Amino acid sequence: MPSVHSSSRTLWNPLLDGSQARIARETILAIAEAVRGEFDNILQKCKEPPDNYAPAFELGEGAAGMAVFFAYLHRAGLLANARETAFGFLDAAIETMSSRVMTPSLFSGFTGVGWAARHVMDLLGEPSSDLTEELDLALEQYVSHTPWKDDYDLISGLVGFGVYCLEQRDSEPARRALTLIVERLYELAERSEDEVRWFTPPELLVEMQRKDYPQGYYNLGLAHGIPGVIALLSRTAETGVAVEKSKRMLKGSVEWLLKQRMTGTNSSFSGFLVHGNKSDDCRLAWCYGDGGAAAALMQAARRTGTPSWEHAALAIARKAALRDREVCGVRDVCFCHGAAGLLQIFNRFYQATGEEVFADARPASDSRCSPPLATSSRTGTAFSRSIFLRIRFPTIDERIYAIRVLRTAHSALSLSGVSEFFARTQAGGGVERRLRRRDARRSHRIGPADAARAAARICSSP
């Protein structure tokens, strides 16, 4: 989080020392060895036919995310041979992407794998400027379609595509795609003179939510809702992409979101807003609730230099950090809806402000955290921090292996499966599109020879 103040904190301060630091390091290494021990099983799942499809390659739950994890372990100097392991997982994710039909989702599709490929190569000091060129061009074509009929969110929609594009810093096609993403968000937005918001219609909801919200809703979670848009727009405005529209939507959406704050409740925000319905307390998490919302608001405040937004973000985050662990809804230690995601958020708030309330935040009771994460209020925070360290360490020269991965990436990111997805999903509503995606996974395995023909059909449907 960049600071609005001249005395901004630019380096992270260690939270632990002595025995607590040792416990945190041992926990990290135990997790890493357990994940590395599953490499062969994950590789086998990546090779399974579409009928047995499992999320083994994904950024959110598979090999691409594990490649990022091990790249950071190598960067931090915490694990021997972490570099080679990162390349191995990345290779598996890319090879799977080249042979499967998949959605463009950041969490579970090809933009997530592409983001991981670029991020890992940059972390490991390997050239990557043209690594995802074909993917950038394909995504540019995809987001040029209007009106947009699919999700706008971070996990599977426009915001996630924007995160991917921001990672491709020197790619002109990605920059053009990012401009188009802002245009699509502008078209979807409900705008008044002072406020901007995005509505999720019922046809884009899963069946269970559609029963509960038959008229649709306004989503207030970072993963699927308006805070995710706020975080993205703060970046596009800062980087000079569609600046006028980005700033207008950013200001209006922050003002609208802050007006949804609740008083006299455990949480500052509800998970959903439906006009005419009472807003309820929301669990505390990265994906939903005050943690993710506060992080998005803080980023918007720091990147635009708006003190009033920062004051609001800090008030929301402090309340979240002090929330009763027994009733805050934290279920486990995972990143999305568990303790790890919150610890990462609170650590970033601590590093940005120096406020001890964030360093001491402990969002889950001991019964929900497996030892040794529950040993100390700060141990879990150190777990998150250690993974995300950005420190220079001597690297192992694995040029031969890196060249092989790069060659694989260049050929795989021609994206035969991506092209087939585009060819299949340019018409119809969101639910029908999802059904066609699932049918495509089960019944069609496109080969590289079909890529050119499929790409020619990308924009064939209105």
C-alpha positions as CSV (number, residue, x, y, z in Angstrom):
1,M,0.0,0.0,0.0
2,P,1.8,3.2,-1.1
3,S,1.5,6.0,1.5
4,V,0.0,9.4,1.1
5,H,2.6,10.7,3.5
6,S,6.1,11.6,2.8
7,S,7.3,9.4,5.6
8,S,5.8,6.3,4.1
9,R,7.0,2.9,5.2
10,T,8.6,1.2,2.3
11,L,10.2,-1.9,3.9
12,W,8.4,-4.6,5.9
13,N,9.5,-5.0,9.5
14,P,9.8,-8.5,11.0
15,L,7.0,-9.4,13.3
16,L,8.7,-12.3,15.0
17,D,12.1,-13.2,16.4
18,G,13.6,-16.0,18.5
19,S,11.5,-19.1,19.0
20,Q,8.4,-17.6,17.3
21,A,10.4,-16.9,14.2
22,R,11.7,-20.5,14.3
23,I,8.1,-21.9,14.6
24,A,6.9,-19.8,11.7
25,R,9.9,-20.9,9.5
26,E,9.3,-24.6,10.4
27,T,5.6,-24.3,9.5
28,I,6.4,-22.8,6.1
29,L,8.9,-25.5,5.4
30,A,6.5,-28.3,6.5
31,I,3.8,-26.9,4.2
32,A,6.3,-26.6,1.3
33,E,7.5,-30.2,1.7
34,A,4.0,-31.5,1.9
35,V,3.0,-29.7,-1.3
36,R,6.2,-30.8,-3.1
37,G,5.4,-34.4,-2.1
38,E,2.2,-34.1,-4.0
39,F,3.9,-33.1,-7.2
40,D,3.5,-36.4,-9.0
41,N,-0.2,-36.7,-8.0
42,I,-0.9,-33.2,-9.3
43,L,1.0,-33.8,-12.5
44,Q,-1.1,-36.9,-13.1
45,K,-4.3,-35.0,-12.4
46,C,-3.2,-32.4,-15.0
47,K,-2.9,-35.1,-17.5
48,E,-6.3,-36.7,-16.9
49,P,-8.8,-36.6,-19.7
50,P,-11.6,-33.9,-19.6
51,D,-14.1,-36.5,-18.4
52,N,-12.1,-36.6,-15.1
53,Y,-11.5,-32.9,-15.0
54,A,-10.0,-31.7,-11.7
55,P,-8.8,-28.2,-10.8
56,A,-5.1,-29.3,-10.8
57,F,-3.6,-26.6,-12.9
58,E,-5.3,-23.5,-11.6
59,L,-3.9,-20.4,-9.9
60,G,-6.4,-20.6,-7.2
61,E,-6.2,-24.4,-6.4
62,G,-3.6,-26.0,-8.5
63,A,-0.1,-26.1,-10.1
64,A,0.0,-22.4,-11.2
65,G,-0.6,-21.2,-7.6
66,M,2.0,-23.6,-6.3
67,A,4.5,-22.3,-8.8
68,V,4.0,-18.8,-7.4
69,F,4.4,-20.2,-3.8
70,F,7.7,-21.9,-4.5
71,A,9.0,-18.9,-6.5
72,Y,8.6,-16.8,-3.4
73,L,10.2,-19.4,-1.3
74,H,13.2,-19.3,-3.6
75,R,13.2,-15.5,-3.6
76,A,13.2,-15.5,0.2
77,G,15.9,-18.1,0.4
78,L,13.8,-20.4,2.6
79,L,13.9,-23.7,0.8
80,A,16.6,-25.5,-1.2
81,N,15.6,-26.4,-4.8
82,A,12.5,-24.2,-4.6
83,R,13.4,-22.7,-8.0
84,E,13.3,-26.0,-9.7
85,T,10.0,-26.9,-8.0
86,A,8.5,-23.7,-9.1
87,F,9.5,-24.4,-12.7
88,G,8.1,-27.9,-12.4
89,F,4.6,-26.8,-11.3
90,L,4.6,-24.0,-13.8
91,D,5.5,-26.4,-16.6
92,A,2.6,-28.7,-15.6
93,A,0.1,-25.8,-15.5
94,I,1.1,-24.5,-18.9
95,E,1.1,-27.8,-20.6
96,T,-2.4,-28.5,-19.2
97,M,-3.6,-25.1,-20.5
98,S,-2.4,-25.8,-24.0
99,S,-4.5,-29.0,-24.3
100,R,-7.8,-28.2,-22.4
101,V,-10.8,-26.0,-23.0
102,M,-11.0,-23.7,-20.1
103,T,-12.6,-20.4,-19.1
104,P,-10.7,-17.1,-18.9
105,S,-11.1,-16.9,-15.1
106,L,-8.2,-15.5,-13.1
107,F,-8.9,-18.0,-10.3
108,S,-9.5,-21.1,-12.3
109,G,-8.8,-20.4,-16.0
110,F,-6.2,-19.4,-18.5
111,T,-5.6,-15.8,-17.3
112,G,-4.6,-17.2,-13.9
113,V,-2.1,-19.5,-15.5
114,G,-0.8,-16.6,-17.7
115,W,-0.5,-14.3,-14.7
116,A,1.4,-17.0,-12.8
117,A,3.8,-17.6,-15.8
118,R,4.7,-14.0,-16.0
119,H,4.9,-13.5,-12.2
120,V,7.1,-16.5,-11.6
121,M,9.5,-15.8,-14.5
122,D,9.9,-12.2,-13.2
123,L,10.5,-13.5,-9.6
124,L,13.1,-15.9,-10.8
125,G,14.9,-13.4,-13.0
126,E,14.0,-15.0,-16.3
127,P,13.1,-13.0,-19.5
128,S,9.3,-12.9,-19.9
129,S,8.4,-9.8,-22.0
130,D,6.8,-11.8,-24.8
131,L,5.8,-14.9,-22.8
132,T,2.1,-14.3,-23.0
133,E,1.8,-12.3,-26.3
134,E,-0.7,-14.6,-27.9
135,L,-2.8,-14.7,-24.7
136,D,-2.8,-10.9,-24.5
137,L,-4.1,-10.6,-28.1
138,A,-6.8,-13.2,-27.5
139,L,-8.0,-11.5,-24.4
140,E,-8.0,-8.1,-26.2
141,Q,-10.4,-9.6,-28.7
142,Y,-12.5,-11.2,-26.1
143,V,-13.1,-8.1,-24.0
144,S,-13.9,-6.0,-27.1
145,H,-17.3,-7.6,-27.2
146,T,-20.2,-5.4,-26.2
147,P,-22.6,-5.5,-24.5
148,W,-20.9,-7.5,-21.8
149,K,-23.1,-10.4,-20.6
150,D,-20.8,-12.2,-18.1
151,D,-19.3,-11.6,-14.7
152,Y,-17.5,-8.4,-13.7
153,D,-15.8,-9.8,-10.6
154,L,-12.2,-10.6,-9.5
155,I,-12.5,-14.4,-9.4
156,S,-13.9,-15.0,-12.9
157,G,-14.8,-11.7,-14.6
158,L,-13.5,-8.4,-15.9
159,V,-11.7,-7.4,-12.7
160,G,-9.7,-10.6,-12.8
161,F,-8.8,-10.0,-16.4
162,G,-7.6,-6.5,-15.4
163,V,-5.3,-8.0,-12.8
164,Y,-3.8,-10.2,-15.4
165,C,-3.3,-7.3,-17.8
166,L,-1.6,-5.2,-15.1
167,E,1.0,-8.0,-14.7
168,Q,1.9,-7.7,-18.4
169,R,3.6,-4.3,-17.9
170,D,5.3,-3.9,-21.2
171,S,2.6,-5.5,-23.4
172,E,0.7,-3.1,-25.7
173,P,-2.1,-5.7,-26.4
174,A,-2.6,-6.1,-22.6
175,R,-2.7,-2.4,-22.2
176,R,-5.3,-2.1,-24.9
177,A,-7.3,-5.0,-23.3
178,L,-7.1,-3.1,-20.0
179,T,-8.6,0.0,-21.6
180,L,-11.4,-2.2,-23.0
181,I,-12.0,-3.7,-19.6
182,V,-12.5,-0.2,-18.1
183,E,-14.9,0.5,-21.0
184,R,-16.9,-2.7,-20.2
185,L,-17.1,-1.8,-16.6
186,Y,-18.3,1.7,-17.5
187,E,-21.0,0.2,-19.7
188,L,-22.2,-2.1,-16.9
189,A,-22.1,0.5,-14.2
190,E,-25.2,2.1,-12.7
191,R,-24.2,5.8,-12.5
192,S,-25.7,8.8,-10.9
193,E,-24.2,12.2,-10.5
194,D,-22.2,11.3,-7.4
195,E,-22.3,7.5,-7.1
196,V,-21.4,4.4,-9.2
197,R,-22.3,0.8,-8.5
198,W,-22.5,-2.6,-10.3
199,F,-25.5,-4.9,-10.1
200,T,-25.3,-8.7,-10.3
201,P,-28.4,-10.0,-12.1
202,P,-30.0,-13.3,-11.1
203,E,-28.9,-15.1,-14.3
204,L,-25.3,-14.8,-13.2
205,L,-25.9,-16.4,-9.8
206,V,-25.4,-20.0,-8.9
207,E,-28.6,-21.9,-8.3
208,M,-28.5,-21.7,-4.5
209,Q,-28.0,-17.9,-4.5
210,R,-30.6,-17.4,-7.2
211,K,-33.1,-19.0,-4.9
212,D,-32.2,-16.6,-2.1
213,Y,-31.9,-13.6,-4.3
214,P,-34.3,-14.1,-7.2
215,Q,-34.0,-10.4,-8.2
216,G,-30.2,-10.3,-8.0
217,Y,-28.1,-8.1,-5.7
218,Y,-25.2,-5.7,-5.2
219,N,-22.2,-7.7,-4.0
220,L,-20.1,-6.0,-1.3
221,G,-17.3,-8.6,-1.2
222,L,-13.8,-8.3,-2.6
223,A,-13.9,-11.6,-4.5
224,H,-17.1,-11.1,-6.4
225,G,-18.2,-7.6,-5.9
226,I,-17.7,-3.8,-5.9
227,P,-14.6,-3.7,-3.6
228,G,-12.7,-5.7,-6.3
229,V,-13.7,-3.1,-8.9
230,I,-12.4,-0.3,-6.6
231,A,-9.1,-2.0,-6.2
232,L,-8.7,-2.4,-10.0
233,L,-9.7,1.2,-10.8
234,S,-7.2,2.6,-8.3
235,R,-4.5,0.8,-10.3
236,T,-5.8,1.8,-13.8
237,A,-6.2,5.4,-12.7
238,E,-2.6,5.4,-11.4
239,T,-1.1,3.8,-14.4
240,G,-2.8,6.1,-16.9
241,V,-5.3,3.7,-18.5
242,A,-8.6,5.3,-19.4
243,V,-7.9,7.8,-16.7
244,E,-11.0,10.0,-16.9
245,K,-13.4,7.1,-16.7
246,S,-11.3,5.2,-14.1
247,K,-11.2,8.2,-11.8
248,R,-14.9,8.9,-12.2
249,M,-15.9,5.4,-11.5
250,L,-13.5,5.0,-8.6
251,K,-14.7,8.1,-6.8
252,G,-18.3,7.3,-7.3
253,S,-18.0,3.6,-6.3
254,V,-16.0,4.5,-3.1
255,E,-18.6,7.1,-2.1
256,W,-21.4,4.6,-2.7
257,L,-19.6,1.8,-0.8
258,L,-18.9,4.0,2.2
259,K,-22.6,4.9,2.4
260,Q,-23.4,1.2,2.9
261,R,-21.5,1.0,6.2
262,M,-23.6,-0.3,9.0
263,T,-23.7,0.9,12.6
264,G,-24.4,-1.1,15.8
265,T,-23.4,-4.4,14.1
266,N,-20.4,-6.7,14.4
267,S,-19.4,-6.0,10.8
268,S,-19.2,-2.7,8.9
269,F,-20.5,-4.2,5.7
270,S,-23.1,-6.8,4.8
271,G,-22.1,-9.4,2.1
272,F,-25.0,-8.4,-0.2
273,L,-27.3,-5.4,-0.7
274,V,-30.9,-6.0,-1.8
275,H,-33.2,-3.0,-1.8
276,G,-36.1,-3.6,0.5
277,N,-34.2,-6.2,2.5
278,K,-32.5,-5.8,5.9
279,S,-28.7,-5.9,5.7
280,D,-27.2,-8.6,7.9
281,D,-23.8,-9.0,9.6
282,C,-21.1,-10.6,7.3
283,R,-18.4,-13.0,8.3
284,L,-14.8,-11.7,8.3
285,A,-12.7,-12.9,5.4
286,W,-10.6,-11.8,2.4
287,C,-13.4,-12.8,0.0
288,Y,-16.3,-11.3,1.9
289,G,-16.7,-8.8,4.7
290,D,-14.7,-6.0,6.2
291,G,-11.2,-7.4,5.6
292,G,-11.3,-7.3,1.8
293,A,-13.3,-4.1,1.7
294,A,-10.9,-2.3,4.0
295,A,-7.9,-3.4,1.9
296,A,-9.6,-2.2,-1.3
297,L,-10.4,1.2,0.2
298,M,-6.9,1.6,1.6
299,Q,-5.4,0.9,-1.8
300,A,-7.7,3.4,-3.4
301,A,-6.8,6.0,-0.7
302,R,-3.1,5.5,-1.0
303,R,-3.0,5.4,-4.8
304,T,-5.1,8.6,-5.2
305,G,-3.9,10.5,-2.1
306,T,-7.4,10.8,-0.5
307,P,-7.1,11.1,3.3
308,S,-10.8,10.8,3.9
309,W,-10.8,7.4,2.2
310,E,-7.8,6.3,4.3
311,H,-9.4,7.3,7.5
312,A,-12.5,5.3,6.6
313,A,-10.4,2.3,5.6
314,L,-8.4,2.3,8.8
315,A,-11.6,2.6,11.0
316,I,-13.1,-0.4,9.2
317,A,-9.8,-2.4,9.5
318,R,-9.4,-1.6,13.2
319,K,-12.9,-2.8,13.9
320,A,-12.2,-5.9,12.0
321,A,-8.9,-6.6,13.7
322,L,-10.6,-6.3,17.1
323,R,-13.6,-8.5,16.2
324,D,-14.5,-11.4,18.6
325,R,-12.7,-14.4,17.2
326,E,-15.5,-16.8,18.3
327,V,-18.2,-15.1,16.2
328,C,-16.3,-13.6,13.3
329,G,-17.0,-16.6,11.0
330,V,-13.4,-17.6,10.3
331,R,-13.7,-21.3,9.5
332,D,-10.1,-22.5,8.8
333,V,-6.7,-21.3,7.8
334,C,-7.2,-21.0,4.0
335,F,-6.5,-17.7,2.1
336,C,-9.9,-17.1,0.6
337,H,-12.3,-17.4,3.5
338,G,-10.0,-18.3,6.3
339,A,-7.3,-16.9,8.6
340,A,-4.4,-16.7,6.1
341,G,-6.1,-14.2,3.9
342,L,-7.0,-12.0,6.9
343,L,-3.5,-12.3,8.3
344,Q,-2.1,-11.1,5.0
345,I,-4.4,-8.1,5.0
346,F,-3.7,-7.2,8.7
347,N,0.0,-7.6,8.1
348,R,-0.2,-5.2,5.2
349,F,-2.1,-2.7,7.3
350,Y,0.5,-3.0,10.0
351,Q,3.4,-2.5,7.6
352,A,1.7,0.5,6.1
353,T,0.8,2.2,9.4
354,G,2.8,0.7,12.3
355,E,-0.3,0.3,14.4
356,E,0.0,-2.6,16.8
357,V,-3.7,-3.5,16.6
358,F,-3.0,-5.0,13.2
359,A,0.2,-6.8,14.3
360,D,-1.7,-8.4,17.1
361,A,-4.8,-9.3,15.1
362,R,-5.7,-13.0,15.5
363,P,-8.8,-13.7,13.5
364,A,-9.3,-17.3,14.4
365,S,-9.6,-19.2,17.7
366,D,-7.0,-21.9,18.5
367,S,-9.5,-24.6,17.7
368,R,-9.7,-23.5,14.1
369,C,-5.9,-23.3,13.5
370,S,-3.8,-26.4,13.5
371,P,-0.5,-26.1,15.6
372,P,1.9,-24.4,15.4
373,L,-0.1,-21.6,13.7
374,A,-2.0,-21.1,16.9
375,T,1.1,-20.8,19.1
376,S,1.2,-17.0,18.8
377,S,-1.0,-14.2,17.8
378,R,1.7,-13.2,15.3
379,T,2.9,-16.5,14.0
380,G,0.3,-16.8,11.3
381,T,1.1,-13.2,10.2
382,A,4.7,-14.2,9.8
383,F,3.6,-17.2,7.7
384,S,2.0,-14.8,5.2
385,R,4.8,-12.3,5.4
386,S,7.5,-14.9,4.8
387,I,5.9,-16.1,1.6
388,F,5.6,-12.6,0.2
389,L,9.1,-11.3,1.0
390,R,10.9,-9.6,-1.9
391,I,14.6,-9.9,-1.0
392,R,17.5,-10.6,-3.3
393,F,19.4,-13.8,-2.7
394,P,21.9,-15.7,-4.8
395,T,20.1,-17.8,-7.4
396,I,20.9,-21.3,-8.7
397,D,21.7,-21.3,-12.4
398,E,19.1,-23.6,-14.1
399,R,19.3,-22.1,-17.6
400,I,18.7,-25.3,-19.4
401,Y,15.5,-26.1,-17.5
402,A,14.3,-22.5,-17.7
403,I,14.8,-22.4,-21.5
404,R,12.7,-25.6,-21.7
405,V,10.0,-24.0,-19.7
406,L,10.1,-20.9,-21.7
407,R,9.8,-22.8,-25.0
408,T,6.9,-24.8,-23.6
409,A,5.3,-21.5,-22.5
410,H,5.7,-19.9,-25.9
411,S,4.1,-22.8,-27.7
412,A,1.4,-23.5,-25.0
413,L,0.3,-19.9,-24.7
414,S,-0.8,-20.0,-28.3
415,L,-3.8,-21.3,-26.4
416,S,-5.7,-23.8,-28.5
417,G,-8.0,-24.4,-25.6
418,V,-8.4,-20.7,-25.1
419,S,-9.3,-20.2,-28.7
420,E,-11.9,-23.0,-28.5
421,F,-13.4,-21.3,-25.5
422,F,-13.8,-18.1,-27.3
423,A,-15.3,-19.9,-30.3
424,R,-17.9,-21.5,-28.0
425,T,-18.9,-18.7,-25.7
426,Q,-19.5,-15.4,-27.5
427,A,-23.3,-15.6,-27.7
428,G,-26.0,-16.1,-25.1
429,G,-26.5,-15.4,-21.4
430,G,-24.1,-16.1,-18.5
431,V,-25.8,-19.3,-17.3
432,E,-26.1,-20.8,-20.8
433,R,-22.5,-20.0,-21.4
434,R,-21.4,-21.8,-18.3
435,L,-23.3,-24.9,-19.4
436,R,-21.6,-24.8,-22.7
437,R,-18.2,-24.5,-21.0
438,R,-18.9,-27.6,-18.9
439,D,-20.1,-29.5,-22.0
440,A,-17.0,-28.4,-23.9
441,R,-14.7,-29.7,-21.1
442,R,-16.5,-33.1,-21.1
443,S,-16.8,-33.6,-24.9
444,H,-14.0,-31.8,-26.7
445,R,-10.2,-31.8,-26.6
446,I,-8.8,-29.5,-29.1
447,G,-5.4,-30.0,-30.5
448,P,-2.8,-27.5,-31.6
449,A,-3.7,-28.1,-35.3
450,D,-7.1,-26.6,-34.6
451,A,-5.9,-23.4,-33.0
452,A,-5.8,-21.3,-36.1
453,R,-9.3,-22.3,-37.2
454,A,-10.7,-21.8,-33.7
455,A,-9.0,-18.4,-33.4
456,A,-10.7,-17.3,-36.6
457,R,-14.1,-17.9,-34.9
458,I,-13.3,-15.9,-31.8
459,C,-15.3,-12.9,-32.9
460,S,-17.7,-14.6,-35.2
461,S,-20.7,-14.3,-32.8
462,P,-22.2,-11.0,-31.7
